[in-house]
């Protein structure tokens, strides 16, 4: 869900884009006094073990470095137009590097990339990059201190100097004109809803900016890449009708008009939760991916006729599309397989295809070249280049060193189907939840140390999970289920928990837990649930769930939970988060009394007294996506009621804990907690 404006430009912002309410300050890093018992204050993360990267679970030592940084590279997305690859190398610090990839089909030696910045990117969020070759610079969509106050920055490749270009409360998205002379971007004002966002243009050479048009509550701008027309006369980007994520639209703005207006060019009547514009135009047609029919498919909109054509009819989800000299390279995939296709943009016909066993995605396409990545529970990373002019055979150009593969995969992954409580209306049979059963390659010998864990949300992906692999390395069995609301099964399944946050998605977890009991023979005291962000909320909710919810009379006595960066009160989360539209989609509008009452009832903070078994909370103090107060307030109340909670806060960290040293502390915190859980279970 992701991105300009100088400090001078802020002064000239029009009244139409003035912040509708006073902006709240970003989260303080100072930890407040939690009150109550002395134990209520967050404990300090344990000191890192002596051996770098090593953590311990009873007598088993786990070197987590191969799982976290065995393939130490991230943001691997080339720019074939300029022949350069920019990427991060992770470790104790994160280094931004550049590699020449101008030679088609050559193997990429990522170790040979040149360091182009002395900034430690483990201390900042970096979402995307654009190589601006005319000025020999790299434009970054990033923040300054891991707080997700996203802005645009420019890195001079010759000197390594990094300069902040915009000073907005938040930048949703951006895009360059074809000649690279102009950049358009969507800066948002206000750090709490309701927001106001305006489209702005900036001359790259002079820095001169002008404001084009602002949004309204009826048609709000949102996370979106901006695409210029080939003649730079207009731009296209995404917007939401009434702020509803199920009413996503593409809008057109004529930049040359005397009074530019926002024109919706997609069908307003369609239920649409996903829409993404392909980077390059096919003649006069704009290509985009949307799920109007329930699944991701490719559409073409003509700027001459104003009409839209549907090009594909896939019945699974799509993971990217790029235009090349021979057609559209795209990936459509199920949870257990991916298919790369080459599509004729004039007819929509699939002219070539290749299958991959993992979860693949198209990351780049230009001229005769395309780039596709793949991962799976047993594949850390594989990057394939396709020369569409000489065939359609993917060539492996970047991957984990085979010698490291054995030390980076600790799980045996098996796709399974787990029945849940209701019927699937499409097939009129009991609904089956797709899941991956992840079993340790080296099982624990001591029965009293054995535990099993369930991913709270989002699970079921055919992807490499560092956390799941480390848990397998410790000897735990993990189930990663696609509970309702998960992606990968079309729009309707993803929408099953719209306005039901903390409802049937949690009941799905209970059914998975009962299945896991039968599969492993472990009792509830040894079965736990864990997750981050939405999954952190789901973990707290699962351990405090009132059986009356949705009239299901359902419960499960999870023996423990681990929640990272979760929200505990839906209303206070809505008030403070930078994604309030997601809260409305999932839980309702807090301005409506009935919705507000439901939000309170679905909040773990309202049911802390139901917490019976140990819960570990972890959070970064600078998190803005889910403000740190969400964990603090749950910890305060649980401690005052004498409930079994442990809270550990990571100073200065955002929504994720970054850097190997801090992640070692995070994992040892978790394993210390799990050793206490296993010890208590052994004592009965």
C-alpha positions as CSV (number, residue, x, y, z in Angstrom):
1,X,0.0,0.0,0.0
2,X,2.2,2.7,-0.7
3,X,4.4,8.0,-3.4
4,X,6.5,15.7,-3.6
5,X,6.8,19.1,-2.4
6,X,9.5,21.5,-1.2
7,X,9.2,23.5,2.0
8,X,8.7,26.6,-0.1
9,X,5.8,25.0,-2.0
10,X,4.1,24.2,1.3
11,X,3.4,27.9,1.8
12,X,1.6,28.3,-1.5
13,X,-0.7,25.3,-1.0
14,X,-4.3,26.3,-1.9
15,X,-7.0,26.5,0.7
16,X,-8.8,23.6,-1.1
17,X,-5.9,21.4,0.1
18,X,-5.6,22.8,3.6
19,X,-5.5,20.1,6.2
20,X,-9.1,19.4,7.4
21,X,-8.0,18.9,11.0
22,X,-4.9,19.7,13.0
23,X,-2.1,17.3,12.2
24,X,-1.1,14.9,14.9
25,X,2.6,14.6,15.8
26,X,4.4,11.5,14.7
27,X,4.9,8.8,17.4
28,X,7.3,9.8,20.2
29,X,10.1,7.4,20.8
30,X,10.0,8.0,24.6
31,X,8.4,5.1,26.4
32,X,5.7,6.4,28.8
33,X,5.1,5.1,32.3
34,X,2.7,2.2,31.9
35,X,1.4,2.5,35.4
36,X,0.0,-0.4,37.4
37,X,2.4,-3.0,38.6
38,X,6.1,-2.7,38.1
39,X,6.1,-5.5,35.6
40,X,3.8,-3.4,33.3
41,X,6.7,-1.4,31.9
42,X,8.1,-2.9,28.7
43,X,11.1,-5.1,29.2
44,X,14.3,-4.4,27.4
45,X,15.2,-6.7,24.5
46,X,17.8,-9.3,25.6
47,X,21.4,-8.6,24.8
48,X,22.5,-10.3,21.6
49,X,24.1,-13.7,22.1
50,X,27.9,-13.8,21.8
51,X,27.9,-15.6,18.5
52,X,26.8,-13.2,15.8
53,X,23.3,-14.2,14.5
54,X,22.9,-17.1,17.0
55,X,19.8,-17.6,19.2
56,X,18.9,-20.4,21.5
57,X,15.9,-22.6,22.2
58,X,16.8,-24.8,25.1
59,X,19.8,-26.8,24.0
60,X,19.3,-26.0,20.3
61,X,21.3,-23.2,18.8
62,X,20.0,-21.5,15.6
63,X,22.1,-19.2,13.4
64,X,19.3,-17.0,12.0
65,X,21.7,-15.1,9.7
66,X,21.2,-17.5,6.8
67,X,17.5,-17.2,7.0
68,X,17.5,-13.4,7.3
69,X,20.4,-12.5,5.1
70,X,21.6,-15.8,3.5
71,X,20.4,-14.1,0.3
72,X,21.1,-10.6,1.6
73,X,19.5,-8.7,-1.3
74,X,16.2,-6.9,-1.4
75,X,14.4,-4.6,-3.9
76,X,15.9,-6.5,-6.8
77,X,14.2,-4.7,-9.7
78,X,16.2,-3.7,-12.7
79,X,15.7,-0.8,-15.1
80,X,16.2,-2.3,-18.5
81,X,15.7,1.1,-20.2
82,X,18.9,2.4,-18.5
83,X,20.7,-0.9,-18.0
84,X,21.1,-0.5,-14.3
85,X,20.0,-2.5,-11.2
86,X,19.6,-0.8,-7.8
87,X,19.1,-3.0,-4.8
88,X,19.8,-3.3,-1.0
89,X,22.3,-5.5,0.6
90,X,21.1,-6.4,4.1
91,X,23.1,-7.3,7.2
92,X,23.9,-5.3,10.4
93,X,23.3,-2.3,8.1
94,X,21.5,-2.1,4.8
95,X,23.6,-0.8,1.9
96,X,22.2,0.6,-1.4
97,X,24.1,-0.8,-4.4
98,X,24.2,-0.4,-8.2
99,X,25.0,-3.0,-10.8
100,X,25.3,-2.8,-14.6
101,X,22.8,-5.2,-16.2
102,X,22.9,-3.8,-19.8
103,X,24.0,-7.2,-21.2
104,X,20.9,-9.4,-21.9
105,X,20.8,-12.8,-20.3
106,X,24.1,-12.4,-18.4
107,X,24.3,-13.7,-14.9
108,X,24.1,-10.9,-12.3
109,X,26.9,-11.0,-9.7
110,X,25.1,-9.1,-7.0
111,X,28.3,-9.2,-4.8
112,X,30.0,-6.9,-7.4
113,X,27.5,-4.1,-7.1
114,X,28.9,-0.7,-6.3
115,X,27.9,1.0,-3.0
116,X,26.3,4.3,-3.9
117,X,25.2,5.7,-0.5
118,X,26.6,5.7,3.0
119,X,23.1,5.8,4.5
120,X,22.1,2.8,6.6
121,X,18.8,1.8,5.1
122,X,17.9,-0.5,8.0
123,X,17.0,2.7,9.8
124,X,14.7,4.0,7.1
125,X,11.8,2.7,5.0
126,X,12.5,2.4,1.3
127,X,9.6,1.6,-0.9
128,X,10.6,2.2,-4.5
129,X,13.3,3.7,-6.7
130,X,13.5,5.4,-10.1
131,X,16.7,5.8,-12.1
132,X,16.8,9.3,-13.6
133,X,19.5,8.9,-16.2
134,X,19.5,12.4,-17.6
135,X,20.6,13.8,-14.2
136,X,22.6,10.8,-13.1
137,X,20.5,10.4,-10.0
138,X,18.3,7.9,-8.3
139,X,14.9,9.1,-7.0
140,X,13.7,7.3,-3.9
141,X,10.3,6.9,-2.2
142,X,11.5,6.8,1.4
143,X,11.3,8.2,4.9
144,X,13.9,9.7,7.2
145,X,13.6,7.6,10.3
146,X,11.5,4.4,9.9
147,X,8.3,6.2,10.7
148,X,6.7,5.8,7.2
149,X,6.4,9.6,6.7
150,X,7.1,8.8,3.0
151,X,8.6,11.5,0.8
152,X,10.7,11.8,-2.3
153,X,14.5,12.0,-2.2
154,X,17.2,12.3,-4.8
155,X,20.5,10.5,-4.6
156,X,23.3,11.9,-6.7
157,X,25.1,8.8,-8.2
158,X,28.3,10.7,-8.7
159,X,28.8,11.9,-5.1
160,X,26.4,9.8,-3.0
161,X,24.7,13.0,-1.7
162,X,21.1,12.4,-0.6
163,X,18.7,15.3,-0.6
164,X,15.1,15.4,0.4
165,X,12.9,16.8,-2.4
166,X,9.5,16.9,-0.8
167,X,8.3,17.7,2.7
168,X,4.8,16.4,2.7
169,X,3.0,14.6,5.6
170,X,2.9,11.7,3.2
171,X,3.4,11.0,-0.5
172,X,1.2,8.3,-2.0
173,X,2.8,7.8,-5.4
174,X,4.7,9.4,-8.3
175,X,5.7,9.0,-11.9
176,X,7.9,10.6,-14.5
177,X,7.0,11.7,-18.0
178,X,8.4,9.7,-20.9
179,X,11.2,12.3,-21.6
180,X,12.0,12.4,-17.8
181,X,11.6,16.1,-17.7
182,X,8.6,16.2,-15.4
183,X,7.5,14.4,-12.3
184,X,4.0,14.1,-11.0
185,X,3.2,13.1,-7.4
186,X,0.4,12.9,-4.8
187,X,1.3,14.5,-1.5
188,X,-1.2,14.0,1.3
189,X,-1.8,16.6,4.1
190,X,-2.7,15.6,7.7
191,X,-1.5,12.7,9.8
192,X,-5.0,11.6,10.7
193,X,-8.2,11.1,8.7
194,X,-9.8,12.8,6.9
195,X,-6.9,13.7,4.6
196,X,-6.6,16.0,1.7
197,X,-4.4,15.2,-1.3
198,X,-3.4,17.2,-4.4
199,X,-1.8,16.3,-7.7
200,X,1.4,18.3,-8.2
201,X,3.9,18.7,-11.1
202,X,7.6,19.5,-10.8
203,X,10.1,20.4,-13.4
204,X,13.0,18.1,-12.7
205,X,15.7,20.5,-14.0
206,X,14.5,23.7,-12.3
207,X,12.6,22.4,-9.3
208,X,9.6,24.7,-10.2
209,X,6.3,23.2,-9.0
210,X,2.7,23.8,-9.6
211,X,-0.5,22.3,-8.1
212,X,-2.9,20.9,-10.6
213,X,-6.0,19.6,-8.8
214,X,-7.0,18.4,-5.4
215,X,-9.2,15.5,-4.3
216,X,-12.5,15.5,-2.5
217,X,-14.3,13.2,0.0
218,X,-16.4,11.9,-3.0
219,X,-13.3,11.0,-5.0
220,X,-10.1,10.6,-2.9
221,X,-6.6,10.1,-4.3
222,X,-4.8,7.0,-2.9
223,X,-1.7,4.8,-3.3
224,X,-0.9,4.8,-7.0
225,X,1.8,5.0,-9.5
226,X,1.2,7.9,-11.9
227,X,1.4,7.4,-15.7
228,X,1.9,10.2,-18.2
229,X,0.5,10.0,-21.7
230,X,3.3,9.6,-24.3
231,X,2.9,13.3,-25.2
232,X,2.9,14.3,-21.5
233,X,-0.5,16.1,-21.9
234,X,-2.3,14.1,-19.3
235,X,-1.7,11.7,-16.4
236,X,-3.6,8.7,-15.1
237,X,-3.7,7.3,-11.6
238,X,-6.0,5.6,-9.1
239,X,-8.7,7.1,-6.8
240,X,-11.4,5.8,-4.5
241,X,-15.1,6.7,-4.7
242,X,-16.3,7.8,-1.2
243,X,-13.0,6.4,0.1
244,X,-14.2,2.9,-0.5
245,X,-11.4,0.4,-1.4
246,X,-14.0,-1.7,-3.2
247,X,-14.7,1.3,-5.5
248,X,-11.2,1.8,-7.0
249,X,-11.1,3.8,-10.2
250,X,-8.7,5.1,-12.7
251,X,-8.8,8.9,-13.2
252,X,-7.6,11.1,-16.0
253,X,-6.3,14.7,-15.6
254,X,-5.7,16.9,-18.6
255,X,-2.6,18.9,-17.6
256,X,-3.0,21.4,-20.4
257,X,-6.6,22.4,-19.6
258,X,-7.2,25.9,-18.3
259,X,-9.0,24.4,-15.3
260,X,-7.9,20.8,-14.9
261,X,-10.5,18.4,-13.7
262,X,-10.5,14.8,-12.5
263,X,-12.3,12.5,-14.9
264,X,-13.1,8.9,-14.0
265,X,-12.3,6.6,-17.0
266,X,-13.3,3.2,-15.5
267,X,-16.7,1.8,-14.9
268,X,-18.0,3.4,-11.6
269,X,-20.6,0.6,-11.2
270,X,-18.0,-2.2,-11.1
271,X,-17.0,-3.7,-7.8
272,X,-13.2,-3.4,-7.9
273,X,-10.7,-3.7,-5.1
274,X,-7.5,-3.9,-7.2
275,X,-6.3,-1.7,-10.1
276,X,-2.8,-1.1,-11.4
277,X,-1.6,0.7,-14.5
278,X,1.0,-1.0,-16.7
279,X,4.0,1.3,-17.1
280,X,4.1,1.7,-20.9
281,X,1.3,2.5,-23.4
282,X,0.4,0.2,-26.3
283,X,-0.3,2.8,-29.0
284,X,-3.2,4.9,-27.9
285,X,-4.2,2.3,-25.3
286,X,-3.5,2.4,-21.6
287,X,-3.1,-1.1,-20.2
288,X,-4.1,-1.9,-16.6
289,X,-4.8,-4.9,-14.3
290,X,-8.1,-4.9,-12.4
291,X,-10.3,-7.5,-10.7
292,X,-13.7,-6.4,-12.1
293,X,-14.7,-10.0,-12.7
294,X,-13.4,-11.2,-9.4
295,X,-9.9,-12.0,-10.6
296,X,-6.9,-10.0,-11.8
297,X,-7.1,-9.5,-15.6
298,X,-5.7,-7.1,-18.1
299,X,-7.8,-4.4,-19.7
300,X,-7.0,-1.8,-22.4
301,X,-8.5,1.8,-22.3
302,X,-8.3,3.9,-25.5
303,X,-7.6,7.5,-25.1
304,X,-9.1,8.1,-28.6
305,X,-12.5,6.4,-28.1
306,X,-12.7,6.4,-24.3
307,X,-13.7,2.7,-24.5
308,X,-12.3,-0.2,-22.5
309,X,-11.5,-3.7,-23.8
310,X,-11.0,-6.8,-21.6
311,X,-8.0,-8.7,-22.9
312,X,-7.7,-11.7,-20.6
313,X,-10.0,-14.0,-18.7
314,X,-7.9,-15.8,-16.1
315,X,-9.7,-17.3,-13.1
316,X,-6.8,-17.0,-10.7
317,X,-4.9,-13.9,-9.5
318,X,-2.4,-11.9,-11.4
319,X,1.0,-10.8,-10.2
320,X,2.2,-8.1,-12.5
321,X,2.2,-7.2,-16.2
322,X,4.8,-5.4,-18.3
323,X,4.8,-4.4,-22.0
324,X,7.7,-5.6,-24.1
325,X,8.5,-5.4,-27.8
326,X,6.6,-8.7,-28.5
327,X,3.6,-8.2,-26.2
328,X,2.6,-8.2,-22.6
329,X,4.5,-10.4,-20.2
330,X,2.3,-11.3,-17.2
331,X,2.0,-13.8,-14.4
332,X,-1.2,-15.4,-13.2
333,X,-0.9,-17.9,-10.3
334,X,-2.6,-20.2,-7.9
335,X,-1.3,-20.8,-4.3
336,X,0.8,-23.7,-5.6
337,X,1.9,-22.7,-9.1
338,X,2.6,-19.7,-11.4
339,X,2.3,-19.3,-15.1
340,X,4.3,-16.8,-17.1
341,X,2.4,-15.7,-20.2
342,X,3.1,-13.6,-23.3
343,X,0.0,-11.9,-24.5
344,X,-0.8,-10.2,-27.8
345,X,-2.1,-6.7,-26.7
346,X,-4.3,-6.4,-29.8
347,X,-6.2,-9.6,-29.4
348,X,-5.5,-10.7,-25.9
349,X,-4.4,-14.1,-27.1
350,X,-1.8,-16.0,-25.1
351,X,1.0,-16.7,-27.6
352,X,3.5,-18.3,-25.2
353,X,3.6,-19.6,-21.6
354,X,5.9,-21.2,-19.1
355,X,5.1,-22.7,-15.7
356,X,7.0,-22.3,-12.4
357,X,6.4,-24.3,-9.2
358,X,6.6,-21.3,-6.8
359,X,5.1,-17.9,-6.4
360,X,6.3,-15.7,-9.3
361,X,5.8,-12.0,-10.2
362,X,6.8,-9.8,-13.1
363,X,9.0,-7.0,-11.9
364,X,10.2,-5.3,-15.1
365,X,9.7,-5.3,-18.9
366,X,11.2,-3.1,-21.6
367,X,12.1,-3.6,-25.2
368,X,12.9,-7.3,-25.7
369,X,13.6,-8.0,-22.1
370,X,11.4,-9.0,-19.1
371,X,12.3,-9.9,-15.5
372,X,10.4,-12.3,-13.3
373,X,11.1,-13.3,-9.7
374,X,10.1,-16.5,-7.9
375,X,10.0,-17.7,-4.4
376,X,8.4,-20.6,-2.4
377,X,8.8,-22.1,1.1
378,X,11.9,-23.9,-0.2
379,X,13.0,-21.2,-2.7
380,X,14.5,-18.1,-1.1
381,X,14.8,-16.1,-4.3
382,X,15.2,-16.7,-8.0
383,X,15.4,-14.0,-10.7
384,X,14.7,-14.9,-14.3
385,X,15.3,-12.9,-17.4
386,X,13.3,-13.6,-20.6
387,X,14.5,-12.5,-24.1
388,X,11.1,-12.2,-25.8
389,X,12.7,-11.6,-29.2
390,X,14.5,-15.0,-29.3
391,X,11.9,-17.1,-27.6
392,X,10.2,-17.4,-24.2
393,X,12.6,-19.4,-22.1
394,X,13.3,-17.9,-18.6
395,X,17.0,-17.8,-17.8
396,X,18.1,-17.8,-14.2
397,X,20.3,-14.7,-13.7
398,X,20.1,-14.2,-9.9
399,X,19.6,-16.7,-7.0
400,X,20.8,-17.8,-3.7
401,X,24.2,-19.5,-3.8
402,X,23.4,-23.3,-3.9
403,X,25.9,-23.8,-1.0
404,X,23.7,-21.6,1.2
405,X,20.4,-23.1,0.2
406,X,20.6,-26.0,2.7
407,X,21.2,-23.6,5.6
408,X,18.3,-21.3,4.5
409,X,15.5,-23.8,4.3
410,X,14.5,-25.6,7.5
411,X,10.9,-26.4,6.7
412,X,9.3,-29.3,4.7
413,X,6.4,-27.7,3.0
414,X,3.2,-29.6,2.2
415,X,0.1,-27.9,0.7
416,X,-3.0,-29.1,2.6
417,X,-6.8,-28.3,2.7
418,X,-8.4,-27.7,6.1
419,X,-12.2,-27.7,6.5
420,X,-13.8,-24.8,8.3
421,X,-17.3,-24.2,9.7
422,X,-19.3,-22.9,6.7
423,X,-20.2,-23.8,3.1
424,X,-18.7,-22.4,0.0
425,X,-21.8,-20.9,-1.8
426,X,-20.1,-21.4,-5.2
427,X,-19.8,-25.2,-5.0
428,X,-22.3,-25.8,-2.2
429,X,-19.8,-27.8,-0.1
430,X,-18.0,-27.3,3.1
431,X,-15.4,-24.5,2.7
432,X,-11.8,-25.7,2.6
433,X,-9.0,-23.4,3.7
434,X,-5.8,-23.7,1.7
435,X,-2.7,-23.9,3.9
436,X,0.9,-24.9,4.0
437,X,2.0,-27.3,6.6
438,X,5.6,-26.5,7.5
439,X,7.3,-29.3,9.4
440,X,10.9,-29.1,10.7
441,X,13.5,-31.0,8.8
442,X,15.3,-31.6,12.1
443,X,12.6,-32.4,14.7
444,X,13.0,-31.9,18.4
445,X,13.9,-35.1,20.3
446,X,12.5,-33.9,23.6
447,X,8.7,-34.1,23.7
448,X,8.3,-31.5,26.4
449,X,10.0,-28.9,24.2
450,X,7.6,-29.4,21.3
451,X,5.3,-26.6,20.2
452,X,3.2,-25.8,17.1
453,X,2.2,-22.4,15.8
454,X,-0.4,-21.0,13.4
455,X,0.1,-17.9,11.4
456,X,-2.7,-15.5,12.3
457,X,-2.8,-13.4,9.1
458,X,-1.9,-13.4,6.2
459,X,-1.0,-17.0,5.5
460,X,-1.1,-19.7,2.9
461,X,1.2,-18.0,0.5
462,X,3.6,-20.1,-1.7
463,X,6.4,-17.9,-0.5
464,X,9.6,-17.9,1.6
465,X,9.0,-16.7,5.1
466,X,12.0,-15.9,7.2
467,X,10.1,-16.2,10.5
468,X,8.5,-19.5,9.5
469,X,11.9,-20.9,8.5
470,X,13.5,-19.9,11.8
471,X,10.6,-21.5,13.7
472,X,11.2,-24.7,11.8
473,X,14.9,-24.5,12.5
474,X,14.0,-24.4,16.2
475,X,12.0,-27.6,15.8
476,X,8.5,-26.2,15.7
477,X,5.7,-27.2,13.4
478,X,4.0,-24.3,11.7
479,X,0.7,-24.1,9.8
480,X,0.3,-21.1,7.5
481,X,-3.4,-21.0,6.5
482,X,-5.3,-18.7,4.0
483,X,-8.2,-17.7,6.3
484,X,-11.0,-15.7,4.8
485,X,-9.8,-12.3,3.7
486,X,-6.5,-13.6,2.3
487,X,-5.4,-12.8,-1.2
488,X,-4.7,-15.4,-3.9
489,X,-8.3,-16.7,-4.3
490,X,-10.0,-13.9,-6.1
491,X,-11.8,-10.7,-5.0
492,X,-14.8,-12.4,-3.3
493,X,-12.8,-14.6,-1.0
494,X,-10.6,-11.6,-0.1
495,X,-13.8,-9.7,0.7
496,X,-15.3,-12.3,3.0
497,X,-14.1,-10.4,6.1
498,X,-15.0,-6.9,4.9
499,X,-16.8,-5.3,7.9
500,X,-16.2,-8.4,9.9
501,X,-12.7,-7.7,11.2
502,X,-12.1,-10.0,14.2
503,X,-15.1,-12.2,13.3
504,X,-15.1,-15.3,11.2
505,X,-11.5,-14.9,10.2
506,X,-10.7,-15.8,13.9
507,X,-13.1,-18.7,13.8
508,X,-11.2,-20.1,10.9
509,X,-8.1,-20.1,13.1
510,X,-9.9,-22.2,15.7
511,X,-10.7,-24.8,13.1
512,X,-7.1,-24.8,11.9
513,X,-6.0,-25.3,15.5
514,X,-8.3,-28.4,15.9
515,X,-7.0,-29.9,12.7
516,X,-3.4,-29.2,13.9
517,X,-4.2,-31.0,17.2
518,X,-5.2,-34.1,15.3
519,X,-2.3,-33.9,13.0
520,X,0.4,-33.5,15.7
521,X,-1.1,-35.0,18.8
522,X,-0.2,-31.9,20.7
523,X,-2.7,-30.4,23.2
524,X,-4.0,-26.8,23.2
525,X,-1.4,-25.7,25.7
526,X,1.3,-26.4,23.1
527,X,-0.5,-24.8,20.2
528,X,-0.1,-21.0,19.7
529,X,-0.9,-18.3,17.3
530,X,1.3,-15.5,16.0
531,X,1.3,-12.6,13.5
532,X,2.3,-9.0,12.8
533,X,0.2,-5.9,12.0
534,X,-3.2,-7.3,11.1
535,X,-1.9,-10.6,12.3
536,X,-0.8,-9.0,15.6
537,X,-4.4,-7.8,16.1
538,X,-5.7,-11.3,15.1
539,X,-3.4,-12.9,17.7
540,X,-4.6,-10.7,20.5
541,X,-8.2,-11.2,19.3
542,X,-7.8,-15.0,19.2
543,X,-6.6,-15.1,22.8
544,X,-9.5,-12.8,24.1
545,X,-12.3,-13.9,21.7
546,X,-15.9,-13.8,23.1
547,X,-17.7,-17.0,22.0
548,X,-20.9,-15.1,21.1
549,X,-19.2,-13.3,18.1
550,X,-21.4,-13.7,15.0
551,X,-23.5,-16.2,16.9
552,X,-21.0,-18.9,16.3
553,X,-20.5,-20.0,19.9
554,X,-16.9,-20.8,19.0
555,X,-13.7,-20.7,21.0
556,X,-10.3,-22.4,21.2
557,X,-7.9,-22.3,24.2
558,X,-4.7,-21.3,22.5
559,X,-1.8,-21.9,24.9
560,X,0.1,-18.8,23.8
561,X,0.4,-16.0,21.3
562,X,3.0,-13.7,19.9
563,X,1.8,-10.4,18.4
564,X,4.1,-7.9,16.7
565,X,2.9,-4.4,15.9
566,X,-0.7,-5.3,16.4
567,X,-3.6,-2.9,17.1
568,X,-5.6,-3.5,20.3
569,X,-8.4,-0.9,19.9
570,X,-9.9,-0.5,16.5
571,X,-11.2,3.0,17.1
572,X,-8.0,4.4,18.5
573,X,-6.1,2.7,15.6
574,X,-8.5,4.4,13.1
575,X,-7.8,7.8,14.8
576,X,-4.1,7.5,14.6
577,X,-3.1,5.2,11.6
578,X,-2.1,6.3,8.1
579,X,-4.5,3.8,6.6
580,X,-8.0,4.7,8.0
581,X,-9.7,3.7,4.7
582,X,-8.6,0.1,5.4
583,X,-10.2,0.2,8.8
584,X,-13.5,1.4,7.4
585,X,-13.4,-1.4,4.8
586,X,-12.7,-4.1,7.3
587,X,-14.6,-2.8,10.4
588,X,-17.0,0.0,9.5
589,X,-17.4,3.7,9.9
590,X,-16.8,4.9,13.5
591,X,-19.0,7.9,12.8
592,X,-22.0,5.6,12.8
593,X,-23.0,4.5,16.3
594,X,-23.8,0.9,15.4
595,X,-20.4,0.5,13.7
596,X,-18.6,2.2,16.6
597,X,-20.2,-0.2,19.1
598,X,-19.2,-3.2,16.9
599,X,-15.6,-1.8,16.7
600,X,-15.4,-1.6,20.4
601,X,-16.7,-5.2,20.9
602,X,-14.2,-6.5,18.3
603,X,-11.3,-4.8,20.0
604,X,-9.0,-7.0,22.1
605,X,-8.6,-4.1,24.6
606,X,-12.3,-4.5,25.5
607,X,-11.8,-8.1,26.5
608,X,-8.4,-8.2,28.2
609,X,-10.0,-9.9,31.1
610,X,-10.5,-13.0,28.9
611,X,-6.7,-13.5,28.4
612,X,-5.8,-16.7,30.2
613,X,-2.6,-17.8,28.6
614,X,0.8,-16.1,27.9
615,X,0.9,-13.4,25.3
616,X,4.1,-11.7,24.0
617,X,3.8,-8.2,22.5
618,X,6.6,-6.6,20.5
619,X,6.5,-3.2,18.8
620,X,8.8,-0.5,17.4
621,X,8.5,2.8,19.1
622,X,8.4,4.8,15.8
623,X,5.7,2.8,14.1
624,X,3.2,5.0,12.3
625,X,1.3,2.3,10.4
626,X,0.2,0.8,13.8
627,X,1.2,3.4,16.4
628,X,3.0,1.9,19.4
629,X,0.3,3.0,21.9
630,X,-1.8,0.1,20.6
631,X,0.6,-2.4,22.3
632,X,1.3,-0.2,25.3
633,X,-2.4,0.2,26.2
634,X,-3.0,-3.5,26.0
635,X,0.0,-4.2,28.2
636,X,-1.1,-1.7,30.8
637,X,-4.5,-3.1,31.1
638,X,-3.5,-6.7,31.1
639,X,-0.9,-6.0,33.8
640,X,-3.4,-4.1,35.9
641,X,-5.7,-7.1,35.7
642,X,-2.9,-9.6,36.5
643,X,-3.1,-11.2,33.1
644,X,-0.1,-13.1,31.6
645,X,1.4,-10.5,29.2
646,X,5.0,-9.6,28.3
647,X,5.8,-6.4,26.4
648,X,9.1,-5.6,24.7
649,X,9.6,-2.3,22.8
650,X,12.3,-1.6,20.2
651,X,13.5,2.0,20.4
652,X,13.4,3.9,17.1
653,X,12.1,1.1,15.0
654,X,9.1,1.3,12.7
655,X,6.5,-1.2,11.5
656,X,9.3,-3.8,11.0
657,X,12.4,-4.4,13.1
658,X,15.3,-4.0,10.7
659,X,19.0,-4.9,10.9
660,X,20.5,-8.2,11.8
661,X,21.6,-7.2,15.3
662,X,18.1,-6.0,16.3
663,X,16.5,-9.0,14.7
664,X,18.7,-11.3,16.7
665,X,17.4,-9.6,19.9
666,X,13.8,-9.9,18.6
667,X,14.2,-13.7,17.9
668,X,15.8,-14.3,21.3
669,X,13.0,-12.5,22.9
670,X,10.6,-14.9,21.2
671,X,12.5,-18.0,22.0
672,X,12.9,-17.0,25.7
673,X,9.1,-16.6,25.7
674,X,8.5,-19.9,24.0
675,X,10.9,-21.7,26.5
676,X,8.7,-20.4,29.3
677,X,5.6,-21.6,27.5
678,X,7.0,-25.1,26.9
679,X,8.2,-25.2,30.6
680,X,4.7,-24.3,31.9
681,X,3.0,-26.8,29.6
682,X,5.4,-29.5,30.9
683,X,4.4,-28.7,34.4
684,X,0.8,-29.2,33.5
